[in-house]
Amino acid sequence: MTSEELRRSEYAYNKRKLLLIFLVIVAITAGIIWLGFHPPGDKDPRVAWFFVVPGAAFFGILVD
């Protein structure tokens, strides 16, 4: 085995499934951010931000 063969790696993955997962995570992130700027009228907005900030950070990191 040559050194070129050892350095080269190929991975089998389904691009359609990866795109679907990516789009779902982007949609969740967008929903969390939207909820932060438009909290329910009858609820305390600070409670919504308590879930929005960590959720947006977590899913934002996953998307990146």
PyMOL Python script that loads the backbone (N, CA, C, O; Angstrom):
from pymol import cmd

cmd.read_pdbstr("""\
ATOM      1  N   MET A   1       0.840  -1.170   0.000  1.00  0.00           N
ATOM      2  CA  MET A   1       0.000   0.000   0.000  1.00  0.00           C
ATOM      3  C   MET A   1       0.895   1.246   0.000  1.00  0.00           C
ATOM      4  O   MET A   1       1.829   1.350   0.795  1.00  0.00           O
ATOM      5  N   THR A   2       0.604   2.157  -0.873  1.00  0.00           N
ATOM      6  CA  THR A   2       1.407   3.374  -0.937  1.00  0.00           C
ATOM      7  C   THR A   2       0.861   4.404   0.051  1.00  0.00           C
ATOM      8  O   THR A   2      -0.250   4.281   0.568  1.00  0.00           O
ATOM      9  N   SER A   3       1.677   5.413   0.287  1.00  0.00           N
ATOM     10  CA  SER A   3       1.252   6.441   1.236  1.00  0.00           C
ATOM     11  C   SER A   3       0.054   7.236   0.702  1.00  0.00           C
ATOM     12  O   SER A   3      -0.749   7.744   1.485  1.00  0.00           O
ATOM     13  N   GLU A   4      -0.069   7.346  -0.630  1.00  0.00           N
ATOM     14  CA  GLU A   4      -1.212   8.055  -1.216  1.00  0.00           C
ATOM     15  C   GLU A   4      -2.513   7.318  -0.940  1.00  0.00           C
ATOM     16  O   GLU A   4      -3.542   7.944  -0.685  1.00  0.00           O
ATOM     17  N   GLU A   5      -2.474   6.014  -0.987  1.00  0.00           N
ATOM     18  CA  GLU A   5      -3.677   5.225  -0.711  1.00  0.00           C
ATOM     19  C   GLU A   5      -4.073   5.324   0.755  1.00  0.00           C
ATOM     20  O   GLU A   5      -5.261   5.279   1.075  1.00  0.00           O
ATOM     21  N   LEU A   6      -3.120   5.454   1.632  1.00  0.00           N
ATOM     22  CA  LEU A   6      -3.427   5.558   3.053  1.00  0.00           C
ATOM     23  C   LEU A   6      -4.036   6.913   3.407  1.00  0.00           C
ATOM     24  O   LEU A   6      -4.890   6.981   4.291  1.00  0.00           O
ATOM     25  N   ARG A   7      -3.624   7.978   2.752  1.00  0.00           N
ATOM     26  CA  ARG A   7      -4.137   9.309   3.057  1.00  0.00           C
ATOM     27  C   ARG A   7      -5.528   9.558   2.492  1.00  0.00           C
ATOM     28  O   ARG A   7      -6.276  10.379   3.022  1.00  0.00           O
ATOM     29  N   ARG A   8      -5.873   8.869   1.441  1.00  0.00           N
ATOM     30  CA  ARG A   8      -7.141   9.120   0.759  1.00  0.00           C
ATOM     31  C   ARG A   8      -8.257   8.308   1.405  1.00  0.00           C
ATOM     32  O   ARG A   8      -8.145   7.092   1.560  1.00  0.00           O
ATOM     33  N   SER A   9      -9.325   8.989   1.778  1.00  0.00           N
ATOM     34  CA  SER A   9     -10.474   8.317   2.393  1.00  0.00           C
ATOM     35  C   SER A   9     -11.733   8.731   1.652  1.00  0.00           C
ATOM     36  O   SER A   9     -11.888   9.886   1.255  1.00  0.00           O
ATOM     37  N   GLU A  10     -12.605   7.796   1.477  1.00  0.00           N
ATOM     38  CA  GLU A  10     -13.896   8.076   0.859  1.00  0.00           C
ATOM     39  C   GLU A  10     -14.986   7.618   1.809  1.00  0.00           C
ATOM     40  O   GLU A  10     -14.901   6.548   2.411  1.00  0.00           O
ATOM     41  N   TYR A  11     -16.007   8.445   1.933  1.00  0.00           N
ATOM     42  CA  TYR A  11     -17.112   8.146   2.817  1.00  0.00           C
ATOM     43  C   TYR A  11     -18.392   8.062   1.992  1.00  0.00           C
ATOM     44  O   TYR A  11     -18.640   8.878   1.105  1.00  0.00           O
ATOM     45  N   ALA A  12     -19.181   7.069   2.307  1.00  0.00           N
ATOM     46  CA  ALA A  12     -20.469   6.925   1.630  1.00  0.00           C
ATOM     47  C   ALA A  12     -21.528   7.636   2.465  1.00  0.00           C
ATOM     48  O   ALA A  12     -21.717   7.315   3.638  1.00  0.00           O
ATOM     49  N   TYR A  13     -22.207   8.587   1.870  1.00  0.00           N
ATOM     50  CA  TYR A  13     -23.280   9.281   2.559  1.00  0.00           C
ATOM     51  C   TYR A  13     -24.356   9.664   1.544  1.00  0.00           C
ATOM     52  O   TYR A  13     -24.094   9.837   0.354  1.00  0.00           O
ATOM     53  N   ASN A  14     -25.544   9.786   2.052  1.00  0.00           N
ATOM     54  CA  ASN A  14     -26.682  10.129   1.228  1.00  0.00           C
ATOM     55  C   ASN A  14     -26.884  11.642   1.295  1.00  0.00           C
ATOM     56  O   ASN A  14     -27.252  12.180   2.339  1.00  0.00           O
ATOM     57  N   LYS A  15     -26.643  12.313   0.187  1.00  0.00           N
ATOM     58  CA  LYS A  15     -26.737  13.772   0.167  1.00  0.00           C
ATOM     59  C   LYS A  15     -28.159  14.244   0.419  1.00  0.00           C
ATOM     60  O   LYS A  15     -28.358  15.310   1.004  1.00  0.00           O
ATOM     61  N   ARG A  16     -29.130  13.490   0.000  1.00  0.00           N
ATOM     62  CA  ARG A  16     -30.529  13.887   0.200  1.00  0.00           C
ATOM     63  C   ARG A  16     -30.894  13.892   1.689  1.00  0.00           C
ATOM     64  O   ARG A  16     -31.568  14.805   2.167  1.00  0.00           O
ATOM     65  N   LYS A  17     -30.447  12.872   2.407  1.00  0.00           N
ATOM     66  CA  LYS A  17     -30.731  12.816   3.842  1.00  0.00           C
ATOM     67  C   LYS A  17     -29.991  13.928   4.586  1.00  0.00           C
ATOM     68  O   LYS A  17     -30.545  14.531   5.506  1.00  0.00           O
ATOM     69  N   LEU A  18     -28.758  14.199   4.199  1.00  0.00           N
ATOM     70  CA  LEU A  18     -28.018  15.282   4.840  1.00  0.00           C
ATOM     71  C   LEU A  18     -28.680  16.624   4.589  1.00  0.00           C
ATOM     72  O   LEU A  18     -28.740  17.459   5.492  1.00  0.00           O
ATOM     73  N   LEU A  19     -29.177  16.849   3.381  1.00  0.00           N
ATOM     74  CA  LEU A  19     -29.870  18.083   3.068  1.00  0.00           C
ATOM     75  C   LEU A  19     -31.153  18.202   3.889  1.00  0.00           C
ATOM     76  O   LEU A  19     -31.474  19.280   4.388  1.00  0.00           O
ATOM     77  N   LEU A  20     -31.876  17.111   4.026  1.00  0.00           N
ATOM     78  CA  LEU A  20     -33.107  17.128   4.810  1.00  0.00           C
ATOM     79  C   LEU A  20     -32.823  17.455   6.276  1.00  0.00           C
ATOM     80  O   LEU A  20     -33.528  18.266   6.876  1.00  0.00           O
ATOM     81  N   ILE A  21     -31.818  16.842   6.844  1.00  0.00           N
ATOM     82  CA  ILE A  21     -31.450  17.116   8.233  1.00  0.00           C
ATOM     83  C   ILE A  21     -31.032  18.574   8.391  1.00  0.00           C
ATOM     84  O   ILE A  21     -31.417  19.235   9.355  1.00  0.00           O
ATOM     85  N   PHE A  22     -30.240  19.073   7.440  1.00  0.00           N
ATOM     86  CA  PHE A  22     -29.805  20.458   7.469  1.00  0.00           C
ATOM     87  C   PHE A  22     -30.997  21.407   7.425  1.00  0.00           C
ATOM     88  O   PHE A  22     -31.052  22.369   8.192  1.00  0.00           O
ATOM     89  N   LEU A  23     -31.943  21.147   6.541  1.00  0.00           N
ATOM     90  CA  LEU A  23     -33.107  22.021   6.408  1.00  0.00           C
ATOM     91  C   LEU A  23     -33.995  21.980   7.649  1.00  0.00           C
ATOM     92  O   LEU A  23     -34.553  23.005   8.042  1.00  0.00           O
ATOM     93  N   VAL A  24     -34.130  20.819   8.265  1.00  0.00           N
ATOM     94  CA  VAL A  24     -34.930  20.709   9.498  1.00  0.00           C
ATOM     95  C   VAL A  24     -34.284  21.524  10.613  1.00  0.00           C
ATOM     96  O   VAL A  24     -34.975  22.236  11.343  1.00  0.00           O
ATOM     97  N   ILE A  25     -32.972  21.422  10.748  1.00  0.00           N
ATOM     98  CA  ILE A  25     -32.276  22.169  11.798  1.00  0.00           C
ATOM     99  C   ILE A  25     -32.365  23.667  11.542  1.00  0.00           C
ATOM    100  O   ILE A  25     -32.533  24.447  12.479  1.00  0.00           O
ATOM    101  N   VAL A  26     -32.252  24.079  10.268  1.00  0.00           N
ATOM    102  CA  VAL A  26     -32.393  25.503   9.935  1.00  0.00           C
ATOM    103  C   VAL A  26     -33.809  25.979  10.270  1.00  0.00           C
ATOM    104  O   VAL A  26     -33.978  27.076  10.802  1.00  0.00           O
ATOM    105  N   ALA A  27     -34.813  25.180   9.972  1.00  0.00           N
ATOM    106  CA  ALA A  27     -36.194  25.559  10.273  1.00  0.00           C
ATOM    107  C   ALA A  27     -36.417  25.673  11.781  1.00  0.00           C
ATOM    108  O   ALA A  27     -37.093  26.598  12.233  1.00  0.00           O
ATOM    109  N   ILE A  28     -35.868  24.762  12.553  1.00  0.00           N
ATOM    110  CA  ILE A  28     -36.000  24.822  14.012  1.00  0.00           C
ATOM    111  C   ILE A  28     -35.316  26.080  14.545  1.00  0.00           C
ATOM    112  O   ILE A  28     -35.866  26.772  15.403  1.00  0.00           O
ATOM    113  N   THR A  29     -34.123  26.375  14.041  1.00  0.00           N
ATOM    114  CA  THR A  29     -33.406  27.576  14.466  1.00  0.00           C
ATOM    115  C   THR A  29     -34.193  28.834  14.133  1.00  0.00           C
ATOM    116  O   THR A  29     -34.300  29.740  14.960  1.00  0.00           O
ATOM    117  N   ALA A  30     -34.745  28.894  12.925  1.00  0.00           N
ATOM    118  CA  ALA A  30     -35.541  30.056  12.528  1.00  0.00           C
ATOM    119  C   ALA A  30     -36.789  30.184  13.403  1.00  0.00           C
ATOM    120  O   ALA A  30     -37.173  31.292  13.776  1.00  0.00           O
ATOM    121  N   GLY A  31     -37.414  29.073  13.725  1.00  0.00           N
ATOM    122  CA  GLY A  31     -38.589  29.107  14.602  1.00  0.00           C
ATOM    123  C   GLY A  31     -38.259  29.579  16.004  1.00  0.00           C
ATOM    124  O   GLY A  31     -39.028  30.327  16.609  1.00  0.00           O
ATOM    125  N   ILE A  32     -37.137  29.153  16.515  1.00  0.00           N
ATOM    126  CA  ILE A  32     -36.721  29.574  17.853  1.00  0.00           C
ATOM    127  C   ILE A  32     -36.450  31.074  17.868  1.00  0.00           C
ATOM    128  O   ILE A  32     -36.860  31.774  18.794  1.00  0.00           O
ATOM    129  N   ILE A  33     -35.762  31.563  16.844  1.00  0.00           N
ATOM    130  CA  ILE A  33     -35.475  33.000  16.776  1.00  0.00           C
ATOM    131  C   ILE A  33     -36.770  33.790  16.607  1.00  0.00           C
ATOM    132  O   ILE A  33     -36.944  34.832  17.239  1.00  0.00           O
ATOM    133  N   TRP A  34     -37.673  33.310  15.767  1.00  0.00           N
ATOM    134  CA  TRP A  34     -38.954  33.984  15.571  1.00  0.00           C
ATOM    135  C   TRP A  34     -39.738  34.039  16.878  1.00  0.00           C
ATOM    136  O   TRP A  34     -40.353  35.057  17.195  1.00  0.00           O
ATOM    137  N   LEU A  35     -39.717  32.949  17.632  1.00  0.00           N
ATOM    138  CA  LEU A  35     -40.413  32.916  18.916  1.00  0.00           C
ATOM    139  C   LEU A  35     -39.840  33.949  19.877  1.00  0.00           C
ATOM    140  O   LEU A  35     -40.572  34.522  20.685  1.00  0.00           O
ATOM    141  N   GLY A  36     -38.533  34.188  19.793  1.00  0.00           N
ATOM    142  CA  GLY A  36     -37.914  35.181  20.653  1.00  0.00           C
ATOM    143  C   GLY A  36     -38.369  36.596  20.349  1.00  0.00           C
ATOM    144  O   GLY A  36     -38.526  37.411  21.258  1.00  0.00           O
ATOM    145  N   PHE A  37     -38.581  36.890  19.077  1.00  0.00           N
ATOM    146  CA  PHE A  37     -39.005  38.239  18.702  1.00  0.00           C
ATOM    147  C   PHE A  37     -40.519  38.414  18.717  1.00  0.00           C
ATOM    148  O   PHE A  37     -41.001  39.547  18.747  1.00  0.00           O
ATOM    149  N   HIS A  38     -41.276  37.326  18.697  1.00  0.00           N
ATOM    150  CA  HIS A  38     -42.735  37.377  18.728  1.00  0.00           C
ATOM    151  C   HIS A  38     -43.263  36.398  19.777  1.00  0.00           C
ATOM    152  O   HIS A  38     -43.893  35.399  19.431  1.00  0.00           O
ATOM    153  N   PRO A  39     -43.010  36.680  21.051  1.00  0.00           N
ATOM    154  CA  PRO A  39     -43.475  35.749  22.088  1.00  0.00           C
ATOM    155  C   PRO A  39     -44.999  35.764  22.182  1.00  0.00           C
ATOM    156  O   PRO A  39     -45.637  36.725  21.755  1.00  0.00           O
ATOM    157  N   PRO A  40     -45.582  34.705  22.739  1.00  0.00           N
ATOM    158  CA  PRO A  40     -47.036  34.695  22.937  1.00  0.00           C
ATOM    159  C   PRO A  40     -47.464  35.879  23.792  1.00  0.00           C
ATOM    160  O   PRO A  40     -46.788  36.232  24.758  1.00  0.00           O
ATOM    161  N   GLY A  41     -48.579  36.485  23.437  1.00  0.00           N
ATOM    162  CA  GLY A  41     -49.033  37.699  24.105  1.00  0.00           C
ATOM    163  C   GLY A  41     -49.391  37.518  25.564  1.00  0.00           C
ATOM    164  O   GLY A  41     -49.199  38.435  26.363  1.00  0.00           O
ATOM    165  N   ASP A  42     -49.907  36.356  25.929  1.00  0.00           N
ATOM    166  CA  ASP A  42     -50.350  36.155  27.305  1.00  0.00           C
ATOM    167  C   ASP A  42     -49.255  35.584  28.208  1.00  0.00           C
ATOM    168  O   ASP A  42     -49.505  35.320  29.384  1.00  0.00           O
ATOM    169  N   LYS A  43     -48.058  35.391  27.679  1.00  0.00           N
ATOM    170  CA  LYS A  43     -46.956  34.809  28.466  1.00  0.00           C
ATOM    171  C   LYS A  43     -45.883  35.868  28.725  1.00  0.00           C
ATOM    172  O   LYS A  43     -45.808  36.883  28.033  1.00  0.00           O
ATOM    173  N   ASP A  44     -45.067  35.608  29.725  1.00  0.00           N
ATOM    174  CA  ASP A  44     -43.952  36.494  30.042  1.00  0.00           C
ATOM    175  C   ASP A  44     -42.854  36.324  28.982  1.00  0.00           C
ATOM    176  O   ASP A  44     -42.392  35.204  28.765  1.00  0.00           O
ATOM    177  N   PRO A  45     -42.427  37.405  28.317  1.00  0.00           N
ATOM    178  CA  PRO A  45     -41.420  37.267  27.256  1.00  0.00           C
ATOM    179  C   PRO A  45     -40.060  36.810  27.773  1.00  0.00           C
ATOM    180  O   PRO A  45     -39.273  36.244  27.015  1.00  0.00           O
ATOM    181  N   ARG A  46     -39.772  37.044  29.050  1.00  0.00           N
ATOM    182  CA  ARG A  46     -38.479  36.590  29.595  1.00  0.00           C
ATOM    183  C   ARG A  46     -38.402  35.071  29.629  1.00  0.00           C
ATOM    184  O   ARG A  46     -37.321  34.503  29.475  1.00  0.00           O
ATOM    185  N   VAL A  47     -39.524  34.413  29.827  1.00  0.00           N
ATOM    186  CA  VAL A  47     -39.532  32.950  29.826  1.00  0.00           C
ATOM    187  C   VAL A  47     -39.235  32.424  28.431  1.00  0.00           C
ATOM    188  O   VAL A  47     -38.505  31.445  28.277  1.00  0.00           O
ATOM    189  N   ALA A  48     -39.798  33.070  27.412  1.00  0.00           N
ATOM    190  CA  ALA A  48     -39.522  32.665  26.034  1.00  0.00           C
ATOM    191  C   ALA A  48     -38.043  32.839  25.722  1.00  0.00           C
ATOM    192  O   ALA A  48     -37.442  31.969  25.092  1.00  0.00           O
ATOM    193  N   TRP A  49     -37.448  33.944  26.150  1.00  0.00           N
ATOM    194  CA  TRP A  49     -36.023  34.160  25.887  1.00  0.00           C
ATOM    195  C   TRP A  49     -35.152  33.160  26.637  1.00  0.00           C
ATOM    196  O   TRP A  49     -34.051  32.840  26.189  1.00  0.00           O
ATOM    197  N   PHE A  50     -35.631  32.667  27.767  1.00  0.00           N
ATOM    198  CA  PHE A  50     -34.882  31.647  28.505  1.00  0.00           C
ATOM    199  C   PHE A  50     -34.682  30.391  27.658  1.00  0.00           C
ATOM    200  O   PHE A  50     -33.657  29.720  27.777  1.00  0.00           O
ATOM    201  N   PHE A  51     -35.654  30.071  26.804  1.00  0.00           N
ATOM    202  CA  PHE A  51     -35.538  28.907  25.923  1.00  0.00           C
ATOM    203  C   PHE A  51     -34.959  29.277  24.559  1.00  0.00           C
ATOM    204  O   PHE A  51     -34.332  28.446  23.901  1.00  0.00           O
ATOM    205  N   VAL A  52     -35.168  30.519  24.139  1.00  0.00           N
ATOM    206  CA  VAL A  52     -34.736  30.940  22.807  1.00  0.00           C
ATOM    207  C   VAL A  52     -33.216  31.010  22.705  1.00  0.00           C
ATOM    208  O   VAL A  52     -32.637  30.486  21.753  1.00  0.00           O
ATOM    209  N   VAL A  53     -32.578  31.637  23.650  1.00  0.00           N
ATOM    210  CA  VAL A  53     -31.132  31.861  23.545  1.00  0.00           C
ATOM    211  C   VAL A  53     -30.349  30.546  23.529  1.00  0.00           C
ATOM    212  O   VAL A  53     -29.535  30.351  22.627  1.00  0.00           O
ATOM    213  N   PRO A  54     -30.557  29.639  24.483  1.00  0.00           N
ATOM    214  CA  PRO A  54     -29.810  28.373  24.400  1.00  0.00           C
ATOM    215  C   PRO A  54     -30.211  27.533  23.187  1.00  0.00           C
ATOM    216  O   PRO A  54     -29.365  26.875  22.580  1.00  0.00           O
ATOM    217  N   GLY A  55     -31.485  27.552  22.834  1.00  0.00           N
ATOM    218  CA  GLY A  55     -31.920  26.765  21.679  1.00  0.00           C
ATOM    219  C   GLY A  55     -31.331  27.275  20.384  1.00  0.00           C
ATOM    220  O   GLY A  55     -30.878  26.486  19.554  1.00  0.00           O
ATOM    221  N   ALA A  56     -31.331  28.587  20.198  1.00  0.00           N
ATOM    222  CA  ALA A  56     -30.760  29.157  18.979  1.00  0.00           C
ATOM    223  C   ALA A  56     -29.258  28.911  18.933  1.00  0.00           C
ATOM    224  O   ALA A  56     -28.713  28.621  17.868  1.00  0.00           O
ATOM    225  N   ALA A  57     -28.592  29.023  20.058  1.00  0.00           N
ATOM    226  CA  ALA A  57     -27.151  28.769  20.085  1.00  0.00           C
ATOM    227  C   ALA A  57     -26.854  27.306  19.747  1.00  0.00           C
ATOM    228  O   ALA A  57     -25.956  27.023  18.954  1.00  0.00           O
ATOM    229  N   PHE A  58     -27.595  26.391  20.338  1.00  0.00           N
ATOM    230  CA  PHE A  58     -27.349  24.965  20.105  1.00  0.00           C
ATOM    231  C   PHE A  58     -27.602  24.589  18.645  1.00  0.00           C
ATOM    232  O   PHE A  58     -26.749  23.975  18.003  1.00  0.00           O
ATOM    233  N   PHE A  59     -28.769  24.956  18.123  1.00  0.00           N
ATOM    234  CA  PHE A  59     -29.082  24.580  16.752  1.00  0.00           C
ATOM    235  C   PHE A  59     -28.268  25.404  15.753  1.00  0.00           C
ATOM    236  O   PHE A  59     -27.971  24.922  14.660  1.00  0.00           O
ATOM    237  N   GLY A  60     -27.911  26.609  16.102  1.00  0.00           N
ATOM    238  CA  GLY A  60     -27.038  27.401  15.241  1.00  0.00           C
ATOM    239  C   GLY A  60     -25.665  26.775  15.079  1.00  0.00           C
ATOM    240  O   GLY A  60     -25.093  26.776  13.989  1.00  0.00           O
ATOM    241  N   ILE A  61     -25.140  26.237  16.180  1.00  0.00           N
ATOM    242  CA  ILE A  61     -23.856  25.549  16.108  1.00  0.00           C
ATOM    243  C   ILE A  61     -23.989  24.270  15.285  1.00  0.00           C
ATOM    244  O   ILE A  61     -23.074  23.923  14.537  1.00  0.00           O
ATOM    245  N   LEU A  62     -25.104  23.569  15.411  1.00  0.00           N
ATOM    246  CA  LEU A  62     -25.290  22.359  14.621  1.00  0.00           C
ATOM    247  C   LEU A  62     -25.349  22.654  13.125  1.00  0.00           C
ATOM    248  O   LEU A  62     -24.831  21.886  12.315  1.00  0.00           O
ATOM    249  N   VAL A  63     -25.975  23.756  12.767  1.00  0.00           N
ATOM    250  CA  VAL A  63     -26.072  24.111  11.359  1.00  0.00           C
ATOM    251  C   VAL A  63     -24.711  24.480  10.805  1.00  0.00           C
ATOM    252  O   VAL A  63     -24.380  24.133   9.672  1.00  0.00           O
ATOM    253  N   ASP A  64     -23.935  25.172  11.591  1.00  0.00           N
ATOM    254  CA  ASP A  64     -22.626  25.598  11.132  1.00  0.00           C
ATOM    255  C   ASP A  64     -21.731  24.409  11.087  1.00  0.00           C
ATOM    256  O   ASP A  64     -20.561  24.531  10.724  1.00  0.00           O
TER     257      ASP A  64
END
""", "prot")
cmd.dss("prot")
cmd.show_as("cartoon", "prot")
cmd.util.cbc("prot")
cmd.orient("prot")
